[in-house]
Amino acid sequence: VLLPFLLPSSVLLCPPHTMRCAALLAGAAALPADFPTVPMKGVDGPMRMPLYGIGTWEYNDTVAEAATLSAFQQGYRHVDTAWGYKNQVGVGKALAAAKVPREEYFVTSKIPGGLNASATTATLDECLTQLGLEYVDLMLIHFPATWSGEGGPEGRKEEWQALEAWAKQGKAKAIGVSHYCQRHVQDVQSVATVPIAVNQVQYHVGMGSAPDMATDYRDWMVSQGIVYQAFSSLCGPCDAPYNKELITGDLVTKIGKAHNKTGAQIALKWVVQQGIPVLPKSSNPKHIAENGDLFDFNLTAAEMDQLTKATTPPVAGNSPSDSGDCGVGEEVVV
């Protein structure tokens, strides 16, 4: 099923019970009207989420600053960072230097999983300090447990509730998760009073027909009204030769020639044409420009089908059928 890749501008509604709701809604509508977006559930009502942004994983402050500034100078309006990336100061400097009005761009950050309530709040505030911002548009819990896998359902509930309380102070317009599978999300749903806006996971050509354990339950996430957002859509963390297959591989290169586009643009287009936002990463201004130049053409149904049926590159994880996320943070019964 091919989903619309560019949604028309529409009136966004939320109950006008607070001035903060109106302010957040005004901000949500302030992206350029023709900017490609998907609808997303915010703390106080519907929002628009950009279909593409600049990723900054593994970049230090200096590289992240340069890449973010280059992206914003070329029309990007979304940057993705995280507390764990240790580059939020650089990202914040780029946002200040870009001189784009705050309400006209979108910032995503993330805090580590496995934090208790007080550590959650402290880390969230540290993100804003490092970025030099009063709020972020989207704040995610980066992992369903600690990076070493410690944590279970009760910990996920505690961290989510602390994130909700923080967001309700006007410090995040929307909140969500990353690397979560169905059972992780269900833990959160059991206590949530704010919508889970997004699940950010690995997704790229080669995974279109992959099982749930590989995609972190993509179809189920969509059924819950959660935006399924892709990272590593060019398979950057994949082992060689898969890490180049979506840039110079035969399939994407052949399709690219038909549209006068690069292989990387074809790989990214396959994702956004499904209505799935992407976060391609590059520090090269030319590649940054190309990675955002996805909306003046469409792949044919036959091309989409060919890319969807591709089985390589597989997910980078435990195995070609398992991302490794779904077994994280299981409750230990003693």
RODO-2510 file (C-alpha; in nm, 4 decimals, decimal comma):
residues 334
     n   res          X          Y          Z
     1     v     0,0000     0,0000     0,0000
     2     l     0,1469     0,3345    -0,1012
     3     l     0,0632     0,6218     0,1305
     4     p     0,0492     0,9886     0,0273
     5     f     0,3932     1,1461     0,0527
     6     l     0,2847     1,5086     0,0610
     7     l    -0,0211     1,6038     0,2590
     8     p    -0,2187     1,9202     0,1841
     9     s    -0,2250     2,1990     0,4351
    10     s    -0,5203     2,1660     0,6673
    11     v    -0,6657     2,3360     0,9709
    12     l    -0,5269     2,1854     1,2898
    13     l    -0,7629     2,1759     1,5848
    14     c    -0,7123     2,1395     1,9588
    15     p    -0,9379     2,2314     2,2493
    16     p    -0,8810     2,6000     2,3161
    17     h    -0,8734     2,5478     2,6931
    18     t    -0,5356     2,7034     2,7497
    19     m    -0,3247     2,9783     2,6003
    20     r    -0,0421     2,7239     2,5804
    21     c    -0,2537     2,5049     2,3547
    22     a    -0,3121     2,7951     2,1168
    23     a     0,0550     2,8873     2,1214
    24     l     0,1671     2,5332     2,0514
    25     l    -0,0872     2,4970     1,7746
    26     a     0,0296     2,8194     1,6154
    27     g     0,3843     2,6886     1,6258
    28     a     0,2799     2,3537     1,4805
    29     a     0,1274     2,5301     1,1822
    30     a     0,4259     2,7577     1,1230
    31     l     0,6314     2,5294     0,9001
    32     p     0,6111     2,6546     0,5410
    33     a     0,2705     2,5593     0,4029
    34     d     0,4237     2,3609     0,1164
    35     f     0,6812     2,1806     0,3317
    36     p     0,6334     1,8021     0,3028
    37     t     0,4910     1,6736     0,6288
    38     v     0,2843     1,4006     0,7890
    39     p     0,0251     1,4499     1,0635
    40     m     0,1394     1,3718     1,4162
    41     k    -0,0327     1,3678     1,7547
    42     g     0,1003     1,6373     1,9860
    43     v     0,0563     1,7031     2,3560
    44     d    -0,2252     1,9475     2,2846
    45     g    -0,3558     1,8306     1,9493
    46     p    -0,2566     1,7600     1,5879
    47     m     0,0769     1,8754     1,4504
    48     r     0,2750     1,8574     1,1275
    49     m     0,5973     1,6584     1,1286
    50     p     0,8542     1,7177     0,8520
    51     l     0,9059     1,4227     0,6182
    52     y     1,2799     1,4803     0,6185
    53     g     1,5460     1,6252     0,8433
    54     i     1,9193     1,6190     0,9043
    55     g     2,0520     1,3395     1,1228
    56     t     2,3515     1,3942     1,3522
    57     w     2,4327     1,0525     1,5031
    58     e     2,8084     0,9985     1,5588
    59     y     2,8879     1,3642     1,4843
    60     n     3,0764     1,5675     1,7440
    61     d     2,9716     1,9247     1,8248
    62     t     3,1831     2,0754     1,5475
    63     v     3,0611     1,8453     1,2695
    64     a     2,7005     1,8556     1,3910
    65     e     2,7084     2,2347     1,3933
    66     a     2,8422     2,2562     1,0384
    67     a     2,6053     1,9914     0,9005
    68     t     2,2981     2,1409     1,0678
    69     l     2,3806     2,4931     0,9537
    70     s     2,4394     2,3737     0,5967
    71     a     2,1097     2,1860     0,6001
    72     f     1,9104     2,4825     0,7293
    73     q     2,0739     2,7140     0,4769
    74     q     1,9516     2,4745     0,2074
    75     g     1,5914     2,4696     0,3235
    76     y     1,5823     2,1945     0,5850
    77     r     1,3596     2,2686     0,8813
    78     h     1,4187     1,9608     1,1005
    79     v     1,7225     1,8405     1,2919
    80     d     1,7461     1,5196     1,4933
    81     t     1,9849     1,4917     1,7877
    82     a     2,0032     1,3226     2,1288
    83     w     2,1534     1,3618     2,4732
    84     g     2,3589     1,0519     2,4020
    85     y     2,5038     1,1958     2,0809
    86     k     2,6933     1,4553     2,2861
    87     n     2,6483     1,7148     2,0121
    88     q     2,3482     1,9194     2,1238
    89     v     2,5627     2,2244     2,1975
    90     g     2,6830     2,2220     1,8376
    91     v     2,3315     2,1739     1,7049
    92     g     2,2118     2,4649     1,9181
    93     k     2,4860     2,6908     1,7833
    94     a     2,3809     2,6032     1,4282
    95     l     2,0164     2,6807     1,5000
    96     a     2,1124     3,0200     1,6406
    97     a     2,3368     3,0950     1,3446
    98     a     2,0730     2,9932     1,0912
    99     k     1,8485     3,2771     1,2140
   100     v     1,5294     3,0934     1,1232
   101     p     1,2412     3,1976     1,3516
   102     r     1,1968     2,9339     1,6220
   103     e     0,8383     2,8553     1,5309
   104     e     0,9420     2,7758     1,1717
   105     y     1,1619     2,4753     1,2419
   106     f     1,1366     2,1378     1,4159
   107     v     1,3816     1,9890     1,6674
   108     t     1,3855     1,6283     1,7834
   109     s     1,5958     1,5110     2,0743
   110     k     1,6122     1,1958     2,2844
   111     i     1,6970     1,0928     2,6386
   112     p     1,8398     0,7528     2,7355
   113     g     1,6099     0,4705     2,8351
   114     g     1,6193     0,3149     3,1797
   115     l     1,6092     0,6425     3,3767
   116     n     1,4090     0,6876     3,6938
   117     a     1,1752     0,9856     3,7284
   118     s     1,4231     1,2320     3,8785
   119     a     1,6980     1,1402     3,6318
   120     t     1,4490     1,1705     3,3473
   121     t     1,3555     1,5253     3,4429
   122     a     1,7152     1,6293     3,4990
   123     t     1,8287     1,4903     3,1640
   124     l     1,5385     1,6495     2,9793
   125     d     1,6245     1,9906     3,1238
   126     e     1,9889     1,9361     3,0334
   127     c     1,8849     1,8803     2,6709
   128     l     1,7169     2,2199     2,6561
   129     t     2,0173     2,3849     2,8189
   130     q     2,2592     2,2293     2,5732
   131     l     2,0411     2,3208     2,2760
   132     g     1,9789     2,6730     2,4034
   133     l     1,6043     2,6298     2,3501
   134     e     1,2925     2,6810     2,5606
   135     y     1,1235     2,3769     2,4077
   136     v     1,1709     2,0971     2,1570
   137     d     0,9095     1,9906     1,9067
   138     l     0,9587     1,6207     1,9758
   139     m     1,1298     1,4434     2,2646
   140     l     1,1845     1,0681     2,2494
   141     i     1,2919     0,8007     2,4943
   142     h     1,5853     0,6567     2,3027
   143     f     1,5620     0,2890     2,4044
   144     p     1,3190     0,0667     2,5981
   145     a     1,5830     0,0053     2,8690
   146     t     1,9392     0,1089     2,9417
   147     w     2,1807     0,0536     2,6544
   148     s     2,2982    -0,2574     2,8390
   149     g     1,9399    -0,3867     2,8495
   150     e     1,8574    -0,3206     3,2126
   151     g     1,4970    -0,2258     3,2822
   152     g     1,1462    -0,3610     3,2442
   153     p     0,7817    -0,2575     3,2152
   154     e     0,7659    -0,0648     3,5434
   155     g     1,0740     0,1353     3,4534
   156     r     0,9291     0,2225     3,1125
   157     k     0,6093     0,3439     3,2787
   158     e     0,7962     0,5580     3,5303
   159     e     1,0127     0,7214     3,2671
   160     w     0,7174     0,7902     3,0388
   161     q     0,5143     0,9508     3,3159
   162     a     0,8062     1,1784     3,4028
   163     l     0,8410     1,2708     3,0346
   164     e     0,4691     1,3502     3,0177
   165     a     0,4874     1,5785     3,3210
   166     w     0,7832     1,7626     3,1708
   167     a     0,6172     1,8005     2,8312
   168     k     0,2979     1,9366     2,9883
   169     q     0,5025     2,2288     3,1193
   170     g     0,5371     2,3432     2,7573
   171     k     0,8862     2,1998     2,7128
   172     a     0,7925     1,9564     2,4327
   173     k     0,5150     1,9788     2,1763
   174     a     0,5086     1,6030     2,1262
   175     i     0,6696     1,2985     2,2865
   176     g     0,7487     0,9486     2,1688
   177     v     0,9889     0,6577     2,1706
   178     s     1,2651     0,4932     1,9688
   179     h     1,3647     0,1275     1,9213
   180     y     1,0346     0,0208     2,0832
   181     c     0,8447    -0,2937     1,9832
   182     q     0,4770    -0,3689     2,0425
   183     r     0,5079    -0,4902     2,4005
   184     h     0,7252    -0,1928     2,4970
   185     v     0,4652     0,0472     2,3585
   186     q     0,1860    -0,1391     2,5335
   187     d     0,3656    -0,0865     2,8646
   188     v     0,3572     0,2866     2,7982
   189     q     0,0001     0,2846     2,6696
   190     s    -0,1179     0,1359     2,9985
   191     v    -0,0302     0,4621     3,1801
   192     a    -0,0167     0,7249     2,9037
   193     t    -0,2321     1,0367     2,9185
   194     v    -0,0475     1,1987     2,6265
   195     p    -0,0311     1,0377     2,2809
   196     i     0,2761     0,8410     2,1802
   197     a     0,3531     1,0515     1,8759
   198     v     0,6414     0,8658     1,7124
   199     n     0,8443     0,5464     1,7172
   200     q     1,1816     0,6094     1,5517
   201     v     1,3399     0,2873     1,4243
   202     q     1,5740     0,1489     1,1601
   203     y     1,3977     0,1157     0,8239
   204     h     1,5309     0,1059     0,4701
   205     v     1,5050    -0,0710     0,1335
   206     g     1,5585    -0,4390     0,2060
   207     m     1,3141    -0,4314     0,4972
   208     g     0,9910    -0,3713     0,3060
   209     s     0,8810    -0,7328     0,3394
   210     a     1,0697    -0,8089     0,6601
   211     p     0,8907    -0,9638     0,9616
   212     d     0,7736    -0,7724     1,2681
   213     m     1,0836    -0,8556     1,4715
   214     a     1,2935    -0,6804     1,2057
   215     t     1,0745    -0,3708     1,1621
   216     d     0,9850    -0,3314     1,5308
   217     y     0,6207    -0,4001     1,4441
   218     r     0,5799    -0,1318     1,1763
   219     d     0,2217    -0,2179     1,0788
   220     w     0,1050    -0,2392     1,4390
   221     m     0,2580     0,1016     1,5161
   222     v     0,0685     0,2558     1,2264
   223     s    -0,2533     0,0887     1,3455
   224     q    -0,2094     0,2678     1,6800
   225     g    -0,1814     0,6100     1,5174
   226     i     0,1911     0,6294     1,5977
   227     v     0,4113     0,7884     1,3320
   228     y     0,6638     0,5299     1,2180
   229     q     0,9828     0,7269     1,1561
   230     a     1,2932     0,5843     0,9917
   231     f     1,6579     0,6226     1,0806
   232     s     1,9511     0,4721     0,8885
   233     s     1,7469     0,4747     0,5680
   234     l     2,0705     0,4491     0,3687
   235     c     2,1884     0,1590     0,5871
   236     g     2,4851     0,3497     0,7238
   237     p     2,5422     0,1183     1,0233
   238     c     2,5130    -0,1934     0,8070
   239     d     2,8153    -0,4147     0,7537
   240     a     2,9989    -0,3985     0,4208
   241     p     2,8987    -0,4353     0,1435
   242     y     2,5446    -0,3557     0,2563
   243     n     2,6463    -0,0092     0,3783
   244     k     2,6925     0,1017     0,0154
   245     e     2,4120    -0,0923    -0,1490
   246     l     2,1554     0,1868    -0,1152
   247     i     2,3960     0,4462    -0,2519
   248     t     2,5733     0,2767    -0,5427
   249     g     2,3947    -0,0590    -0,5663
   250     d     2,2527    -0,1837    -0,8970
   251     l     1,8829    -0,1630    -0,8045
   252     v     1,8731     0,1943    -0,6766
   253     t     2,1179     0,3161    -0,9402
   254     k     1,9114     0,1701    -1,2243
   255     i     1,5889     0,3247    -1,0971
   256     g     1,7709     0,6515    -1,0325
   257     k     1,8744     0,6815    -1,3957
   258     a     1,5098     0,6779    -1,5003
   259     h     1,4425     0,9824    -1,2812
   260     n     1,7806     1,1584    -1,3077
   261     k     1,8348     1,0954    -0,9382
   262     t     2,1086     0,9307    -0,7342
   263     g     2,0792     0,5866    -0,5809
   264     a     2,0585     0,7418    -0,2360
   265     q     1,7688     0,9628    -0,3449
   266     i     1,5811     0,6570    -0,4706
   267     a     1,6368     0,4725    -0,1426
   268     l     1,5114     0,7720     0,0552
   269     k     1,2195     0,8321    -0,1800
   270     w     1,0980     0,4749    -0,1296
   271     v     1,0635     0,5523     0,2405
   272     v     0,8997     0,8970     0,2219
   273     q     0,6609     0,7887    -0,0520
   274     q     0,5151     0,5537     0,2102
   275     g     0,4542     0,8539     0,4379
   276     i     0,7489     0,7599     0,6607
   277     p     0,9781     1,0477     0,7682
   278     v     1,3538     1,0073     0,7148
   279     l     1,6668     1,1499     0,8792
   280     p     1,9558     1,1072     0,6349
   281     k     2,2938     1,2045     0,7737
   282     s     2,5738     1,3785     0,5847
   283     s     2,8360     1,6431     0,6507
   284     n     2,8837     1,7032     0,2770
   285     p     2,6774     2,0056     0,1618
   286     k     2,6193     1,8502    -0,1819
   287     h     2,4855     1,5283    -0,0322
   288     i     2,2786     1,7210     0,2220
   289     a     2,1114     1,9033    -0,0660
   290     e     2,0491     1,5807    -0,2572
   291     n     1,9048     1,4063     0,0473
   292     g     1,6367     1,6727     0,0760
   293     d     1,5626     1,6876    -0,2972
   294     l     1,3018     1,4124    -0,2967
   295     f     0,9732     1,5789    -0,3765
   296     d     0,9817     1,6719    -0,7447
   297     f     0,9241     1,3167    -0,8658
   298     n     0,7397     0,9973    -0,7761
   299     l     0,8436     0,6362    -0,8081
   300     t     0,6085     0,4275    -1,0184
   301     a     0,4021     0,1531    -0,8604
   302     a     0,6271    -0,1032    -1,0281
   303     e     0,9399     0,0635    -0,8914
   304     m     0,7936     0,0829    -0,5415
   305     d     0,7002    -0,2833    -0,5609
   306     q     1,0476    -0,3809    -0,6777
   307     l     1,2089    -0,1905    -0,3921
   308     t     0,9611    -0,3278    -0,1390
   309     k     1,0354    -0,6849    -0,2423
   310     a     1,4125    -0,6375    -0,2138
   311     t     1,5569    -0,8501     0,0657
   312     t     1,8916    -0,6749     0,0926
   313     p     2,0312    -0,4945     0,2732
   314     p     1,8701    -0,6620     0,5757
   315     v     1,8160    -0,4917     0,9088
   316     a     2,1382    -0,4300     1,1011
   317     g     2,0752    -0,6231     1,4193
   318     n     2,0765    -0,9718     1,5650
   319     s     1,9906    -1,1337     1,2328
   320     p     1,8242    -1,0460     0,8995
   321     s     1,4880    -1,1112     1,0647
   322     d     1,5535    -0,9513     1,4056
   323     s     1,6566    -0,5923     1,4795
   324     g     1,7520    -0,6914     1,8317
   325     d     1,5134    -0,4364     1,9851
   326     c     1,2209    -0,6611     2,0708
   327     g     1,4052    -0,8715     2,3255
   328     v     1,5272    -0,5686     2,5202
   329     g     1,4081    -0,4925     2,8714
   330     e     1,2165    -0,8070     2,9481
   331     e     1,0851    -0,8336     3,3007
   332     v     1,2790    -1,0840     3,5062
   333     v     1,0530    -1,3166     3,7047
   334     v     1,2109    -1,4698     4,0175
***
